Amino acid sequence: MKRFYLFISIAIFAYSLSWAQLPIGDELIFSVMGIEGKSHGERNEFIKSQLKTLGVGYVTAPFTHYIVANKKDTTTIKGENIIIRTGGGAKQIVIGAHYDAYRDSPGANENGSGVAVLLSLIKQLQDVEWNYSIDFCFFDRKEPECLGSYYYVKQFVVPKRHLAMINLDIEGMGEEVFVGPVGNDNRTFLRYVHEAAQITGFPFFESADYPASDHMSFSKFDLQNISISIVPKGDGERLSKYVKNGYKADSLNAPKVLSIIHTFEDRSKNVSPASLKMSYEFTKTLLMLLNESGR
């Protein structure tokens, strides 16, 4: 494993390999290592540079959010979503991942991993004949309050055209696919999630209690959505209990992923290429199933 990371490090810093030509497993960790530890602006530019390398067009959608504490204390938050639109058809599928990091965390798993999977999906699926309009979205300012996804919904989503939203958040640690929140409001969408689980055969856990992420912006407008994470085995149930208990972890059985995310240890050395590939394969399978439903 050390030799693997040494190889990728040399590739990044010496530019001896082109990201666009790497095998899927290598390109995923390449992207995580390329974005980790970067400033907010640098993370934005990293995504744009990879899209330019692929020759993929994108649009940016700036937004400004004001938080008013009192008449004399207003906080202004500026952000910029990056959107790639492809396909066609009467209905729309949205797949997104936030690219900002939590405070001073290097942000490798949360959420460089989601960015990496989304970039690889864009790269690998360029030749697909889409039966729906597809928006690949890199959301800004998930910290705080999922602002980027909220403004995306306000600016770009037409409710009657919306089919499904897939959110990728924390994809790089573990061997279990954790999805949620599940409920009656997305039961139509869930049939394809369950079919993807059967096809891939990955360990799978779903719950109505799922940590806060960008799917919530879609829930606010009654739009079908699901979030996908890759976590250590058993963490799906632990995270579900964590949310149900008001985000209070059981000290004796705390979710393992919480020991890394939002900390200084959220680095690529703690991100597994196998986990990233699992997320990629599961999400790709789900997208293809949804696309086939439009025939």
Secondary structure, 3 states (H helix, E strand, C coil): CHHHHHHHHHHHHHCCCCHHHCCHHHHHHHHHHHHCCCCHHHHHHHHHHHHHHHCCCCEEEEEEEEEEEECCEEEEEEEEEEEEEEECCCCEEEEEEECCCCCCCCCHHHHHHHHHHHHHHHHHCCCCCCCCEEEEEEECCCCCCCHHHHHHHHHHCCHHHEEEEEEECCCCCCCEEEEECCCHHHHHHHHHHHHHHHHHCCCEEECCCCCCCCHHHHHCCCCCEEEEEEECCCHHHHHHHHHHCCCCCCCCCCCHHHHCCCCCCCCHHHCCHHHHHHHHHHHHHHHHHHHHCCC
